[in-house]
Amino acid sequence: MFIDKFNKIGVCFLCVCILSVFSMSSVFAQEDSTINAGDTAWVLTSSALVLAMIVPGLALFYGGMVRSKNVLSTMMHSFISICIVSVVWVLWGYSLAFGPDVGGIVGGLDLVGLSGVGPEPAEGSTIPHMAFMVFQLMFAAITVALISGAIAERMKFSAFVLFATLWVTLIYAPLAHWVWGGGWLAGLGELDFAGGTVVHISSGVAALTCALVLGKRRGHGTDNMSPHNLPFTVIGAGLLWVGWFGFNAGSALAADGIAASAFVATQVAAAAGALAWLSVEWGYRGNPTILGAASGAVAGLVAITPAAGFVGPVSAILIGLGGGVVCYLGVFLKNKMGYDDALDVLGIHGIGGTWGALATGLFASVGGGTGLFFGNPGQVGIQAVGVGATWIFAGVGTYVILKIVDGVVGLRVSKEEEVIGLDLTQHSERAYG
Amino acid sequence: MKLIQAIIKPFKLDEVKEALIELGIQGMTVTEVKGFGRQKGHKETYRGTEYQIEFVPKIKIEIALADSRVNEALEAITRAAKTGSIGDGKIFVTELQSIIRIRTGETGEGAV
């Protein structure tokens, strides 16, 4: 009797379940048939991974390298970059980058306020338009945060806020449009898988411009400005490495073979970059340092970024090794030239990104790209055009923005504030004790 | 009475402490200090940038002793703190006018 009753309830329950499954699937089918669950899950996960690259990743990486009186202000630069860019990107940044093409230079204003950007996929895509938008948002945020390494320990906080807002609008959005939004570099056939030009060259060159316009930190070359907490820097580099899988493999915009290929390329290039930097350092200076290992890994990651989805694993090792060596030279060059790019944004991102972009033209062999070593000598030239255009646009544009910011709020803190430290003078806080 | 101030390498603290305890010395004050002598600091390199670290971390040990015990204490510290390489440190000995044990009010050698 009891079992009978139980069975009846069970059958009814099953029927309801089956019916609801049918009705649910039909609802999904009506809404959008082209969304792929795996692709969407991967791109959303990747977006969160890229966020983790900025905070806590970059915040720790940079925070550990400054003096203890400036660690909070340095971490704040990464934090505020996310906050500013997130709002700007939704309101107008995304539209300027990915709106309908205007003369190959910039996106139109049709997508302002994310008008028309919804849960349904964009044409030819298997993920919600919203997912693509938020993935791109994280890229814009990290690019701005990267620049902060050059202005560390001396820029006014108000100046950085204004700079970040203007820079993401006037430099990043157009650059992203050129390469990924259907602009002129995309038309030319430039290969940039995950942002070698858009993210790394642009932030590196902007950083150089900032360092030149702001001038050196007080006491540069005479005071001890050694990193105050290298364990922070190593943890930060580790988080950057983890997050970079979202950055590079996520740029496949699908959970597919290209994503797996980019994932592997990313891993081996980071490892090779660290080994290369350490080797040069060990031979030249006599000691392999953990800061060198961390810097080399990031250099390898930067170098593989434009190439990640276009190269095989052995090419990725070569690109990573090259990244470690050229970035070591980039940092060496800074010490010779005497400008104060405090945390080596140009040396690592600018130089590493330039090497990576050109190397993509040499080593591309999979995922629709073909480079010099695989029978397409023209690709290197196209890559060089992309590199040159990015250097000029980011350099000149950043200079103009800095002049505007200087006129409105002033760029540098006073001498006294700089000596006391930015944590206390800009934020009324101290990190320790 | 004498006050001994010994500036030693930090990693030698345990050995010096053991050597002094073996002599039956009952107390000491230890401070982390920084300074330089003929060693003139050392260089550290971060991403290719060299920094002259002028003040090297050292340990300062202070002990108060009756005059009769000073020589053996100096010998023990010298023996325990010596590595033979540059930067081993220095020992300063000064006259000590008076000592007061706060709890009992004892003074002089009885308070050591």
Interface residues (C-beta under 8 A of the other chain):
Chain A: N224 M225 S226 P227 R285 N287 T289 L291 G292 S295 Y328 V331 F332 N335 D344 G347
Chain B: E44 T45 Y46 R47 G48 T49 Y51 Q52 I53
